[in-house]
């Protein structure tokens, strides 16, 4: 039992002991060293996390210096546009709306040249069109009298804002002019609403248009002259890298499945992570490809890409790559399933499966070289034919094995159904892997057709005569 009593002007707690006596409970005091240790641990943990963040940011800059350069370009553009606010002659030239130029740079400047041009053009067109319509509607409303002026302005805002918002749901408009439609709604609403109270509407519109022109011009000059990052080049390299990753994933899946060597767990995990990283990157690149293709259409001719380059063909190649990546994902799942295949069967089919896998990956690597060099390959037809021959060999091996299995199953049925079902369970996983490999080969041929269409429409160069003589099949890829 605990008692509470007053002593020496304060409160104290007593507890009854088993022998009948009572004992005063003295509250424990936290040592000062413990408090200091807790604060020290908190600050050390904060510094450790902050240092880890700095190291992660530094590694990102080292792995992709373009991101670090982009940050410098944004800072340079903001410094240039800020001169119109700091320098008095420039400030008086554009009026008190110089801050709109700064806001334009912040909103418009993007990582690639195509994205920056897309936003600049959209902002300029949306501002000009909305400003012209706003001034026109204001003039009509002002001639209608004070009674009908706010009604006309409100109706025009409702009608044009609703129409512009609906246009953003149209796929073709949303893909290329979504930002322009949003700027149109914003500018028209500001001009219409402010025009009701502002007397010098034309001067206000002129200053806004001037500052936006200054901001977009600085963005375009900065992004195109100082280490430009072209969306077309990024898309080109993305498709090429995806092909190489897909080929590595296919080789890694089959090598891991038919390998007889005893590997450590760390090596297996590293190989598995590399396989997963390959085809998963391809499966997750659709949105990036579509975005880069859209921005590449806005870019001028650069490098080996002329104006009007068939960027849509890259999307077709990317779709073919993803179709093949889905098969590789299914193959990886089948290989990692719990179903066990006897070593005798795996040894019998390993030669045919590995040859088909090697032929398919060779086709992908050759197509990757075609895109990388923008040169038509003269021996791609031969490599595709070798892949088709490997498919036929695997089909013949499966056919002959199925005939032997049918005979053995017929004999086994005389003694019992257990042996027949056991043989079937052992065969099915290997047949599944073989079927997926043949499907991957068929989809690889579709990739070759898509790359061939890209090469023809983009007018890729033809290999020189010396390279043609070194190849075993001197025919140029034309279908």
N, C-alpha and C positions, 0 to 999 in steps of 0.2 A: 504494500500500500504506500502511495506517495502522498506526503503532506506538504502543504505550502504555508509558510509563516513569514511574518515580517521580522527582520533583524537588522539593527544598525541602519534603519531608514531605507532598507531595500528588501528584495524578495530572495528567498532561498528555498531550495527543494531538499526534502529529507526522505529517506527510504528506510523502512523498518527491516532490520536484520533478523535472521532466524533465532538468535539468542535473546531477542527482546529489545536490544539497543537500536538506536537510530543513527544514520550516517548522512552527513551533508554531501549532496552531489555538487561537485565543482565543475562548471562548464569547461570543456576543453578549448584551449586557445590554439588557433592555427599558427604554427611557427612562421616567423618572418621569412625564413629560408625557403619554406614551401611556396609562399606567395611569390617571392622573387623567381623561384624556379619555374612556376607556372607562367609568369610573364615572359621569362626568357624563352621558354618553349614555344609560346605563342608567336613571338617576334621571329624566332628562328624558323618556325614553320612557314610564316608569311614570306620571309626572305627566300626560303627554299623554293616555294611555289613561284615567286616572282622571277627568280633566276631560271627556273625550268621554263617559264613562259618566254623569257628572253632567248634561251637556247633554241626553243622550238621555232620562234620567229626567225632567228638567224639561219636555222637549217632550211626553212621555207625559202628564204632569200637566196641561199646558196644553191638549192636544187632548181629553182626557177628564177634566174636574175631578171626576167622580163617583168615580174611583179614588182620588184624593187625599183626598176626603171620607170614603171607606170606611176608609182608614188611620186617620184621626182618630177615627172611630167605634169601631174596634177598640181603640185606645189608651184611649179614654174608658171603654169597658166593662171593660177590665182594671183601670183605676184604681178604678172603683166596686166591683168584686168584691174587690179587694185590701184594701178597708177591713175586710172580715170577718176578715182575717188580721192586720192591723196594730192594730186597735182591740180592747182587751182585753175589753170587755163582749160585743162581737159574737163574738169568738173563743171565749169560754167558752160562748156560746149554741149554737154548732155543733160544739164540741169540736175535737179535733186534725185533723179532716177538712176544714178550711176550704180546703186546697189543691185539693180536688176541685172546688170552685166555679170556681177559676181555670182548672183544666184543662178544665172544661166550656165556659167562654167561648172558650178557644183552639180547641177542637175544633168547636164548634157555630156560631160566628159566620161567616156567609157574606156574599157580595157583595149578593145580592138578598134581599128580605123573604121571598119564597116559599121560597128555599133554607134560610134560617135557621129559619123556622117548621117546615119539613119535618124538619130535624135535631133541633130541640127536641122536637117531638111524638114522633118516633121514639125519642129518648133517654129521654124521660119514660115512654112506654109500655113500652119494652123493660126499663127499670130496675124499674118497678113490678111488671110481670108476672114478671120473673125473680126479684126479691126475694121476692114472695109465694110462688112455687113453691119457691124455695130454703129459706125458713123452714118451709114445709109438709113438704118432704122431710126437713129436719133434724129436725123433731118426730117424724115417723114413724120415722126411723132411730134416734133416741134411745130410743124405746120398744121397739125390737127387741133391745136388749142390746148390750154392747160387741163381741160376736163378729160380729154381722151389721150393725152400724152402718156400718163402712167399705165393706162390700160393697154395701149399698143406696145409699150416697152415690156410689160409683163407677159403679154401674149407671145411676143417674139422670143423672149427668153425661154418660155415653156416649149414652144414649137421647135426651135432650133436645138435646144439642149436635148429634148427627147429624141429628135431625129439623129443627132450625132451620137447619142448613147446607143441607139439601136444599131447604128452602123458598126459599132465595136463588136457586135455579135456575128457579123458577117466574116467567115474565115479568111477571105482574101484581104479584107480591110484590117482585121485584127492582126494578121501576120506582119503587115508592113506599115500600117498607118494608125495603129492603136494609140500611140503616144501623141500623134498629131491631132486625133479626135479629142483626146482629153485636154490638150492645150487650147483647141478651138472652143470647147465649152467654157474653160476658165477665162480666156481672154474676152469672149463675147459677153459673158455675164458681167465681168468687171467694167467693160466699156459701156454696156447698156445701163447698168445700175449707177455707175459714177457719172455718166453723162447727164443724168437728171439733175444733179446738183452742181457739177463742174461747168464753168462757163467756157474755158479754153480747152475744149475737148480735142481739137485737132493738134494743138501743141502737146497735150498729154500723150496722144497716140503716137505722135512723131518721136517723142523722147523714149517711149517704151520700145518702139520699133528700132530706134538707133542703138539703144543699149543691148537689145537682144542680138542685133546684127554684129555688134562689137564682140559680145561674148562667144557667139558661135564661130566667128572668124578666128578668134584666138584659139579656140579648141581645135578647129580643123588644122590650122597651121602647126600647132604644137604636136598634135598626134601624128601628122603625116611627115614632118621634117625631122623629129627627134626620135630615133629608134622606133619606127612604126611597127606595130603588131597587126598583121593583116589577118582578117578572119578567114579568107580563102586559104592562106598558107596553113593556118591552124587546122582547118577542116581537112586539107590534103594530108597533113602529117598524122591526123587522128585516124583516118581510114587506113593509112599504111601501117601504123602501129597496131591497130586492131587486127589486121591480117597476121602480122607476126606473132601477136599474143595468141591468136586462135591456133596457129600452127604449133606453137610451143605447148599449148594445152593438150592438143590431140596427141602429140608425141609423148607427153608426160603421162597421160592416162594409160596408154597401151604399154609403155615401158614399165610402169609401176605394176600393171596387172600381170604381165607375162614374165616379169623379172624373177629369176630363181636365186638371186644373191640375197644374203642375209644382211640387211641394213639396220643401222641403229634407228632408234625412234626419232632422234633429232633430224636425221637426214630425210626420213620419211615425212616428217611434218613440214620441213622446208620444201620438199618436192610437192607435197599436197597443197601448200599455200600458194606456190607458184602456179599450179594448175588452176586452182580456184580463182586466183587473181586474173588470169588470162581471159577466160570466157565470161567471167562476171563483169569485167570492165567493158567487154563488147556488149553485153546485155543491157548495161546501164548507160550507154552513150547515145541513145536515141534523141533525147531532149537537147543534148549538146550539139549533135550533128544538125538538127533542124534549126537551132538558133544560129549556128555559124553559117549555114547555107543561106539563111535569110539575110544576115548582115553582109555576106560576101557579094550579094547582088548590088549593094550600094557602092562598092569599092571601084576605083578606076583600075586600069590595066597596071599590073605590077608583076615583076619577075617573069615567070613563064605563063602567067594567066592573062589572057586578053580580055577586053571588055566583051561581055556576053558569054563568058565561059560557062559551059553546061554544069552549073552547080547542082541541079536536080539529079544528075546522074550519080553524084556522090551519095545522095540519099538512097538511091536504088542499090548501090553497092553495099551501103551500110545495112539496109534491110536484108539483103542476102547473107551478110555476115552474121546478123542476129539469128536468122533462121538456122544457120549452121551451128551457132553457139547453143541454141536450144537442144539440138541433137547431142552435142558434146556434153551438155549438162545431164541429159538422160543417160548417156553412156557412163558418165562418172557415177551417177546414182546406181546404175546396174552393177558396175564394178565393185562398189562399196557395199552392196547388199550382203545379207547373211548367207545367201545361197553359195554353197561350196561346189567347186568343179574339180573332179579328179585331176591329178597332175598329168596323167597319161593323155587325157583329152586336151588339156591346155598345151602340152608339148606338141601334140599333133597339129593344132590349129594356130600355134603361135607364129609359124613362118608366114602363113597366108595373111593373118590379121596384121602383123607388123609390117608386112610389105604394103598392104593397102593403106595403113596409117601413114607410112613413110611417103607413099606416092601422093596422098592427099595433102599432107603438109608441104611437100615439095611444090605442088601446084600453087598453094597459098603464098609460099615464099617467093615464087617466080612472079606471081601477080603483084606482090608487094614491091618487088624490084621494078616492075613496069610502072607502077604509080610513082615510086620514088624518083626514077629517072625520067619519067614522062616519055618513055620510048617503048614502042611496040616490040614485043619479044618474038623472035623467029622460031623458038623451040617450045613454045607453050603448047602447041598442038601435040607434039610428041610426048610431053609430060602428061597431058590429059589422057592420051591414048594408053600410056603405061598404067595410069590409074584405072582406066576401064578394064585393061587386061587383068589387073590385080583383083578387080571385082569379079570377073568371070572365073578366075582361079578359085576364089573363096566360095563362089556359088557352086562350082563343080565339087569342091571338097565337102561342102555341106550336103550336096545331093548324094554323093557316094556314101557318106557317113550315115545319112538317113536310111539308105537302102540296107546297109549293114545292120543298123539299129532295128529296122523293121523285122529283119530275119531273126535277130537275137530275141526280140520281144515275142515273136511268134513261138519260138522254142520255149521261152520262159513261161508263156501262158499255160503250157502243159503241166507245169509243176505248181504254179500259183500266181496270183495277181501281184503279190508283194514285190517280186523281182522286176516285173514290168514297170510298176509305178516308180520304183527306185531308179531304174535306168532313165526314165523320162525326166525325173527331177534333176538328174545329173546333166542331162543334155540341154534342157531349156535355158539356163543362164548363159551358156556359151553361144547358143543360137541367137539369143537376144543381143549379145555383144556384137556378133557378126552382122546381124541385120541392121543394127544402128551404124556400124561402120560403113555398110553399103549405102545407107541413107545419107550419111555424111559425105560420101563420095559424090552422090547425085547432087547434093546441095553445093558442094564445092564446084561442080561443073556449072551450076547456075551463077556462082560468083564469077567464074571465068567469063561467062557471057556478059554479065553486067560490066565487068572491067573492059571487055572488048568494045562494048557500046560506048563507054566513056572515052576510050582511046580514039575511036572513030570520030565522035562528035567534037572532042577537044583537039583533034588533029595532032595526036602525039607523033613524035618523030619515029622513023624507021631505023632499026639498027644498021650500022655501017656494014660495008661488004666484008671487012675483016672479021667482024663478029659473026656474020652470017656464015662464013666459011668454017668457023670453028664449031658451029652448032651442027648437030646431025640432021636436022630437018630445016632447010633454009626457007621454008614457007612462012610468009607473014600472016599473022593472025587476022583473018578476014572471014567473017561469017555473014 
